[in-house]
């Protein structure tokens, strides 16, 4: 599959995430859009890694293990993202307990 398809898909996912962060006011949806942007970057990282290590003669059996560096890096990014999700959801739950809403406009009330 050509690399342009991956670039278009990742750009579309990233744009959806940016629009969701800028437009939505619900903290959970904003959090999901940030994760969507992170996963689109992970998709590009793996796609570019596989494109770089694909042999020119088309023999893909030689490139099975060579392009795995980016996949290991993406795995660690996803582990950090999972930790981020747990901390972020804990913050959102505490915000909901205090304010009874997940609207980010009510975050100013938490300063008091």
N, C-alpha and C positions, 0 to 999 in steps of 0.2 A: 504494500500500500504506500502511495507517495506521502512524503513528509508534509506536503501542503494540507492534507486532510487533517492531520494532527494539529497543525498550527491553527487552522480555521476553527476546529472544535475547541481547542484550548482558549483561543481568543474570545469565542462566543461565551464559554463558561466564565471566563474572567470578567467580561463585560456585564453579564447577568449578575455576577457577584458585586461588582462596583455599583451598578444601578440599585441593587437591593440594599446595599449599605447606605447609599445616599438618600434613598427615598423612604424606606421603611423606618418606623419608629419603635417597633417591637424588638426588644433586646434579643430574644431567641432567634428571630429571623435575621437580624443583623449578624449574630454569631454564626448562623448557618451559611450566610453569604460570604463571610470571611473564610470559612472552611472550604467553600466552593472555589474561591480564588486560590487558596493554597493547593487544592487538588488539581486545578488547571495548570499551575506551575509544575507540579509533580509530573503530570502527563507530558508536558513539553520536555522536561529533563530526561525522562525515559525515552521519549521518541528521538531526541537528538543524540542520546547515547547509542541507541541502536542504529541510527543513521551513520554515525561516525565509524562504527566498527563493522559495518556490513562490507564484505569483500566485493571488489569491483567485478569479479568474474561471476558473481551470483551464487557461489558455493556457500550456503548458509550453515553448513555443518561445522565450518571452521569458526564461526562467530557465535556459537551458542554460549560460551562462558566468558567471552572477551568483554562484552558490553554490560557486565553485571555490576560494575562500580557504581553507576548512577542508580541502579535498582537498590543497592544496599544503602545509598545515601537517601533515597526516597523512603525506604523502610524506617530509617532513623527520624526523618522528618515526620512521618506518620505517627511514630511513637511519641514524639514531642507534642504533636497535635492532639493526641489522645489525652495527654496530661493537661494540655491547655483546655480541652473540653471539660474535663472534670473540675478544674478550678473555675472556669467560666460559668459552668452550670451552677456551681455552689454559690458564686456571687449573684447570679440571677435569682436563685431560690431565696437567698437572704434579702435581696431587693424586694422580691414579691412579698416576703413576710413583713417587711417594714412598711412598704408603700401600698401593697395590695394591687399592684399593676406592674407589668413589664415594659411600660412605656418609658423610653429613655429621657423624655422631657421631665419626668419626675425625679431624675437623679439629683437635681438641685436641692431637693428636700433632704437628701442624705447628708448634706454638709452641716446641718444643724445638730 
